[in-house]
């Protein structure tokens, strides 16, 4: 049941069924302290749980593909990478409709639905790996179903943003995002251990292990979360955002940060196995990349608050270029320690960049309009758009790896392409947000954390 609170006298009023909250004023300090904070924190906790499992399922194939050969499935390098590309693609496409699902169905109902949908790819994976005659197309379909987990990010972020006041959204959304991203690290840490239980390799355990947690997350969302009636669709803000050049500039930059994070996360275990066969036992350490990248995301927001988002973002892309150069050298001299260390550096920087780019968006749009409320709504819309496009960046990363390994049997062409791309991101960040004449034209940008 939902609680309706009078800001003048924080006593409970009439209640409405379905755990819908009709009265929600997080910007009112009295309301926030008496009622809002507790309710918002509760919804954040269960949102993180559901989103974490969403990322877990989304990236499940990234670690499963490494062991498919051990259970009798012989797929080419190209086929293997398509199994990594498809969930990225589906997850990216779903992020836009998932954003609008919260206003339509309510945060509680949609979190319940989206969490429950994660059972579908888990069941499909069990069916696929337990039958040695399973055709490749069914594995592709299973990978596509895993994309359900990729859409969870947008709906979860949209839902939580309605619960918190502006001054506390940054931390709440940072925790929500980092908690979700950690799902990638969890799956890459846990699955190699779980599938080795018993005799031989039991890939079905990779899916069966997570299913009870998904059921718990689904039940918690239904029984403990709430929906806000004020979370209404805002098509006008999306239309304005779509016509603003900064929407597409920031989406491009987010391809470079989140696209790198999720693309590298999916590919890292396979790249270790394919590029350094003698070190394939280190595949079990691939989780460190996603773990460190997730933990560093809030740090990127904190640095941006202190030094400005554009400055941190530009330095991030410079660092990504240096890390990519380290990978090129490691491939040339066949140094696994340099390869592994360079990749860990890329994950750290991608995580920082995720935080700094998301910090830039509201600051940029605050300078675009005298109507602060409209600016905030447009910024929220851009977060959804950039999130979808950034996830598509993971598709591009794995496509580049696929063509590089198929065409030249080495990662060098892919890494060279990434190096050029990061150079473009450096130039874009400087051109739009750090040139002196930009600050002269829009002075507030220099002081808004951009």
ABEGO torsion letter per residue (X at the ends): XBBBBBAABBBBBBBBBGGBBABBBAABAAAAAAAAAAAAAAAAAAAAAAAAAAAAAAAAAAAAAAAAAAAGBBBBAAAAAAAAAAAAAAAAAAAAAAAAAAAAAEAAAAAAAAAAAAAAAAAAAAAAAABAABBAAAAAAAAAAAAAAAAAAAAAAAAAAAABBAAAAAAAAAAAAAAAAAAAAAAAAAAAAAAABEBEBBAAAAAAAAAAAAAAAAAAAAAABBBBAABBBBAAAAAAAAABAAAAAAAAAAAAAAAAAAAAAAAAAAAAAAABAAAAAAAAAAAAAAAAAAAAAAAAAAAAAAAEAAAAAAAAAAAAAAAAAAAAAAAAAGBAAAAAAAAAAAAAAAAAAAAAAAAAAAAAAAAABABAAAAAAAAAAAAAAAAAAAAAAAAAAAAAAAAAAAAAGBAAAAAAAAAAAAAAAAAAAAAAAABAAAAAABAAAAAAGX
